[in-house]
Amino acid sequence: MSPAQDSSPIAGQTADQSAGEPYAALKKGFWSIFFSTFVTIFLAELGDKTQVTTLLISAEANSPWTVFAGAGLALISTSLIGVLLGRWMAKRISAKTLDTMAAVLLLLITIWLVADVVGL
């Protein structure tokens, strides 16, 4: 059998992963997934409207720990919805289809926002 026909797993992979298992990422270690999720969300949220809104509420409320608790619980709740919905969708829709759907949705949102700014 030639190397091109060899279907044995690459070192460190299981047979399922070498066959292109769609959930191979789920087999990563806890800390790897945790760290990549934390960094991605942390960087994405820096300076966004949620952070600015939280800053303004905290300045007005004069109760930073209460604002922190409320904002934290809200972010945890929306993240939980995202995780549960993402897991549900991953069991029913292929990863490629999910990527395409996300791209189309983001493109439509972009078109809508540009149209709103231009005044169409």
C-alpha positions in Angstrom: 0.0 0.0 0.0 1.4 3.4 -0.9 1.6 6.3 1.7 -1.2 8.1 -0.2 -3.5 5.1 0.3 -2.5 4.5 3.9 -5.5 5.3 6.1 -3.8 4.7 9.4 -4.1 7.5 11.9 -1.4 10.1 12.2 0.6 9.9 15.5 -1.5 11.1 18.3 -4.8 10.7 16.5 -7.4 8.0 16.9 -8.8 6.2 13.8 -11.9 8.3 14.1 -10.0 11.6 14.0 -7.9 10.5 11.0 -11.2 9.8 9.1 -12.2 13.4 9.5 -14.5 13.0 12.5 -16.6 16.2 12.7 -16.3 16.4 16.5 -12.5 15.9 16.7 -12.2 19.3 18.3 -14.4 18.0 21.2 -11.6 15.6 22.1 -9.2 18.4 22.8 -8.2 18.8 26.4 -10.3 20.9 28.8 -7.6 23.6 29.3 -7.0 23.9 25.5 -10.7 24.5 24.8 -11.1 26.7 27.9 -8.1 28.9 27.0 -9.0 29.3 23.3 -12.6 30.2 24.2 -11.6 32.7 26.9 -9.1 34.5 24.7 -11.5 34.6 21.7 -14.4 35.9 23.7 -12.3 38.3 25.8 -10.7 39.9 22.8 -14.1 40.1 20.9 -15.8 41.8 23.8 -13.2 44.4 24.5 -14.6 47.8 23.7 -17.9 46.5 22.4 -21.3 48.0 23.1 -21.8 45.7 26.1 -18.6 46.8 27.8 -19.4 50.5 27.1 -23.0 50.1 28.4 -21.7 48.3 31.5 -19.2 51.2 32.1 -22.0 53.8 31.8 -24.4 51.9 34.1 -21.6 51.5 36.6 -20.8 55.2 36.5 -24.4 56.1 37.1 -25.4 53.4 39.6 -22.5 54.1 42.0 -22.6 50.4 42.8 -19.9 48.7 40.7 -20.2 45.2 42.3 -24.0 45.0 41.7 -23.4 46.1 38.1 -20.6 43.5 37.8 -22.9 40.8 39.1 -25.8 41.7 36.8 -23.6 42.1 33.7 -21.8 38.8 34.5 -25.0 36.9 35.0 -26.3 38.3 31.7 -23.2 37.3 29.8 -23.2 33.9 31.4 -26.9 33.5 30.4 -26.4 34.5 26.8 -23.3 32.3 26.6 -25.3 29.4 27.9 -27.9 29.9 25.3 -25.2 30.0 22.6 -23.5 26.8 23.9 -26.8 24.9 24.2 -28.0 26.0 20.8 -24.6 25.4 19.2 -24.5 21.9 20.6 -28.1 21.2 19.5 -27.3 22.4 16.0 -24.0 20.5 15.8 -25.9 17.2 16.3 -28.2 18.0 13.5 -26.3 20.0 10.9 -22.8 19.4 9.4 -20.0 21.7 10.4 -19.6 22.9 6.8 -23.3 23.9 6.6 -23.0 25.7 10.0 -20.0 27.6 8.7 -21.9 28.6 5.5 -25.0 29.6 7.5 -22.9 31.8 9.9 -21.1 33.4 6.9 -24.4 34.2 5.2 -26.0 35.5 8.4 -23.0 37.8 9.0 -23.1 39.0 5.4 -26.8 39.8 5.7 -26.2 41.7 9.0 -23.4 43.7 7.3 -25.5 44.6 4.3 -28.3 45.6 6.6 -26.0 47.8 8.7 -24.4 49.5 5.7 -27.8 50.1 4.2 -28.9 51.7 7.5 -25.9 54.0 7.6 -26.2 55.0 3.9 -29.9 55.6 4.4 -31.4 53.1 2.0 
